[in-house]
Amino acid sequence: MKSTYLLVGASSGIGLATAIQLSKEGHRVIAFSREARDLSKYPAIEHHVVDVTAETPSFPTLDVSVIDGFVYFPGSINLRPFRSLKPATFQASFEVNVLGLVKSLQQYLSLLKKSGQASVVLFSTVAVQTGMPFHASVAASKGAIEGIGRSLAAELAPKIRVNVVAPSMVNTPLASRFLSSESKLASSNERHPMKRIGEVEDIANMVCFLLSEKSSWMTGQVLGMDGGLGSLKT
């Protein structure tokens, strides 16, 4: 069955990979991004420029009667010692990771409820459940995502499922500065029991599974997609 999916933050990285995969499967894909991006080579992806971090985002009125799935991809990677993190850094991270989600999900929740079998997918990080140095700001806001994800899963069941994906390092533009040399890449690969960092397709595959009927009995879960980093010691 073909569905309609709204992907927030889907103009690059994991979001774009997911949008491409869903569109290839014949689904209708609506993608939001904060900045204008040339997605003309992906004509099946309907793109809108929306800054969900604005105080009052300019959400478009979508030409749809129902939304079957919603994915919120925006995130931040700000790895610095706690002593050098200003309160404004925590606030900015919270606005991107949490408040942007709240605004956009509330805006389109009524369309999700009309589906009767909708799926919401959110993003955390391996650093929430596995303490890591220099991750205070991102772990704080992503920890809130895990909390809101479980709360919404309980509140919106059984018509809407809510799950959270918690990845480790993935080869995306957001993570590029941590993978900018062969030595950095080798070090990142070595940290993971699977001896490689994630690729966008690894995470996109999980997102597509969570959106599909194949995961229809799964909700309220935080799923580690981390090459074993969060649970194994090798």
N, C-alpha and C positions, 0 to 999 in steps of 0.2 A: 504494500500500500504506500502510495506517495504521500509525503507529509510536507508541512511548511515549518521551517525552522528559522528562528531569529538568533543570530550570533553577534554578540557585542564585543568589539575589539577583534575583528576578523579580517583585517587587511594585510596581515603579515604573520609570519611564524606559525604557531600551532593553529591559530584561528583561521588563517588562510588555507592551511592544509586541510582542516576539517571542512571548510566551505567547499573546497574543490572536490573532496571525496563525496560529500553529500550531494552536490550538484551532478556528479557523474552517475550517482545512483538514481537520478531522476527526480530528486526532491526539490522543492522550491526553497531557495536560500536567500535570506535577507541579512545583509551584513552592515553593521555600524562600525565606524571608526572615527577617532577624534580629528584626524586630518584627512584632507582629500587625497585619495590614492587612485592611480590609473589601473583599474581592474577591467579594462576594455577587452583584454584577451580571455576574460572569463565571463562571457555574455550571459551565462545562466545565473550569475550571482548579482542580485539587486543590491546596490551599494548606496548608503546614505551617510553623510557626514554629521555626526552627533557627538558633542562633547559632554559626556555623562558626568564629568566633574564640575560642570558649570553649576552655579547656584540654582538656576532654573533652566535645565537643558531644553533645547528646541527639538523635542521628539516629533518625528513625522507621524502623520496619520497613515497607517498602512492599509493598502488595498487588499485586505484579507478579512475573512469572517472568523477565522480560528488560527491559533498558533499551536503546533504540536510539540515544539521543543524550544528551549531557551538555554543558551550557553553564555556565560560571562567570562571572557578571557583576560581583561585588563589586569595588569599586575605591575610590580616594581621589584627591582633588585638593588638594594642600597646597603652594601656590606661595609660597615665601618665599626670601629670600637664604640661601645656604648657611651663612653665619656665624651666622644666627639659628636654625638647625635643630638641635635637641638630638638626641642618639642615640636617645632614647625616641621621637621622631617617626619616625625611620627604622624602628625596631622595630615601631611600631604599623602603619605602612604595609605592612611585610613580613608581619605577621600577617594583615591583611585580604586582601592581594593574593596571597600565596604559600602561607602555612601553612593558611589556610582552604581553598584549593584542594586542597592535599595531603590534608588530613583527609577532605574530602567525596568526592574522587575515589577514594581508597583504600577508603572505606566501601562504595562501590557499583560498584567495578571488576569484581567477579565477575559482576554482572548485565549489565554492558556486554559482557563477553567472550562471554556466551551469545548475543548478537545475531548475531555472525559478520560484521556489516557496520556496526558502530556508528561514530558520529562524535562527537568531542570538540572543542568550540570554546572557546578561551580569549581573554582580552582584554589587549592591551598598550596602547601609546600612540604617537602619532607622535613624541613627545619622546625615545623611545629611540634611534631611528636618525637623528633630526635634533636636534642639540644645541640646547637652549633654556635661557635663563637662568631661575633660580628653580624648576626642575623636578627638582632633585637627588633628593629623596626618592621621588617617584613614578617617575622614570626608573630608579632603582636597583631598585625592586621589580618594575616591569613588564619591565625587562631580564631579570630572573630568570624571568619568565613566558615570554619568548621562548626562553630556554634550556631550560626544562623542557618546553616545547611541542615543540621539535625533538627532544629526547631521547626523549620518550614516543612521538613519531611513529615513530622508528626502533625502539624497543623493542616497541611494540604492533602494528606492521604484521605481516601484512596484515589482521588482523581488526578493528582499531580505527584509524580515521584521526584525526589530531590537527592542527588548524590554529589559527592565532592571528589575530585581527582587531586592527589598530592604528589606532584613530580619532583624529581631531583633535577640536576643540571640538564638542560635540553639545548641542542644546537639551534638557537634562534637569534634574531637581531638583538633582542633584549640582553642576551647573555654573551654577545660577541666580544665585549671587552675582557671577559674572563677566559676567552679561548683564542686570543689574538696572536698566539705564537705556538709553535710545535711543542715547546716545553710545557706551556700551560694546558694545552689539550691533552698531552700525555699524562700530566699529573691528575687532571680531572677524570680521565679514563681509568686510571689506576685506582682511584678512590672507590670505584664501584665494583662490587663482586662480579658483575657481568663484564667488567673490564672495558666498558665503553660508556660514554654519556648517551642520553636519549636523542633520538631524532624526532622531528615534528610528526612524522607518520606514526611513530610509536604511540604518541599521546592522542593523535587524531583517531586512530583505530579504537582506542578506549572510549573516547567521546561518542563516536558513532554507535558503538555498542550500547552505551548508556542511553542514547536517544531512541534506540530501536526497541521493538517489541521483544527482542531476545533477552532484555533485562527487565521484563515487565514485573518480576517479583522481587526487585531490588530497590530499596529506598533507604535513606538515612545512613548511607555508608560513606566512609572516607577511604578511598582506594589508593594505595601507594603504587605509583608508577615511577620507580626510582632505581632500577637496576640492582635491587637488593640492598641498597645503602642503608635504608631505614630499619632493617630487621636482621641483617646478617653480618657476621664478623668473620672475615676470611684471612 
